[in-house]
Every structure is written in structure tokens, then in C-alpha cells.
Amino acid sequence: MQTCWIIGGGCYGSSYLRQFRKAALRGKMPKTRWVVLDRNPDCQATLEIGPEDPLEFIFGEWEDILLQSFSNNKIKQNDLIIPSPFQGPLIFNWLKKKRT
């Protein structure tokens, strides 16, 4: 099963989750495990989950979570990583640190 890592559980991450949920209900997506990373345990996405959602939350600093998840082999080669449009520098720094 593929894992989709959504960075941020605020307005963008919640919007992504709603769209993916609709696609899954229509049979347009393969079975996917969803992981939402956020700094805020009370982020918007935590309010929108349903009991049927295969959803996991990890709270902490995004870059730390990404580095830890990658080094612990939680993030696999074919997983999807979906940042909000404003997280380009976060992804760049994570990839730079991952290489070292």
C-alpha cells in the first residue's frame, strides 16, 4: 500500500485530504495510507477526519519529522510527499540534509 505524506494539516492539507477522499470514494485512487505532518495537534485536518479514514497524524517540526521518517525508512521510494505551495524552502532543506 502506498503512503501519501501531506505536509501541513491546515487549510491546504485539509483541502488535499477532502479531494483525495472524494477520489477514493469514487474508486479513482488505489488504496492509500495517509499521514499528515503538522506542528499543531489541533490543526484543521484533525477536525475533518472520519472513522473510515486511514489517516495518521505526526506532530512536530516538519523538517525534523521528514528527516526522522526518512532515516527510519518510514518514507519509501514510491511514496508521495505533498507539501503546501509555500513549503518549497522546507522541502529544499530536507532534501539537502537527506543527502548528507
N, C-alpha and C positions, 0 to 999 in steps of 0.2 A: 504494500500500500504506500502510495506517495504521501509525503508530508508537505504541507504548504505553511511556510513561516510568514506571518503577517507582522510587520514591524510597526507597532503602534495600534492601540485599541481605541483611539479617539474617533474623530469624525471620518477620516479616510479609512482606517482599518475596519470600522463598523460598516461603512458603505461597501467595502470589498466583501465582507462576510455576507451581507444581505444579497449581493449579486451572485456570489458563489452558491449560496443556499438555494436561490431560485433555480440556478442552472442544475444543481444536483437533484432537486425535486423533479425537474423535467427530464432527468436522465441524460443530460448533456455533459456530465463530468464523470470521470472514474471515481471510485471510492477514494476518498482523501481524508487524511488526518490533518486537522487544523491546529496550529499553535500560534497564539497571539502573544507577542512580546510587548510589554509596556512598563513604564516606570510607576504608573498609578494603579494600585489594586482596585480602585473604584472607577476605572476607565469606562467609557460608554459601552464598549463591547461586552463587558460583564453584565450589563443590564439587558442585553438583547439576545442572550443565549436561550435556547430551549433545551429540554431534557433529551431530545433526539439528536442534538448537535454533537458530533465527535470533536469536541473542542477542548483544548488545554491552554491554560494561561501560565506564562512565566513572567514574574515581575522582577525588575531590577534595572540597572543601566543597560541600554540596548547594546552598546559595543561590548560590554563585559559578557552579556548573555550570549551574543553571537560567537565571541571567541571561545567561551567555555563550551558551548554546544558543538562547535566545530571540532574542537580539540578532543571532546569526549565521543566523537563520531555520532552525535545525535543528528547532525545535518548530513545527509547523504548526497552523493553526487547528482542524483536526479530530482532532488527536492526543489521546490520552488521557494524563492525568497521574494516577498513583495513588500517593498518599502513605500512610504507615502512619498508624494512628489518632492517634498522638502528635505528628504534624508539622503541626498546624494553624498554629502561630506561624511556622514556616518558610514555608509557602505564603502566609500573610498578608504577611510581609515581602517575599517575592519579588514578589507582585503589586503591592505598594506601590512598590517600586523600579522595576518594569517600567513603571509609569505615568509616572515622571519622566524 
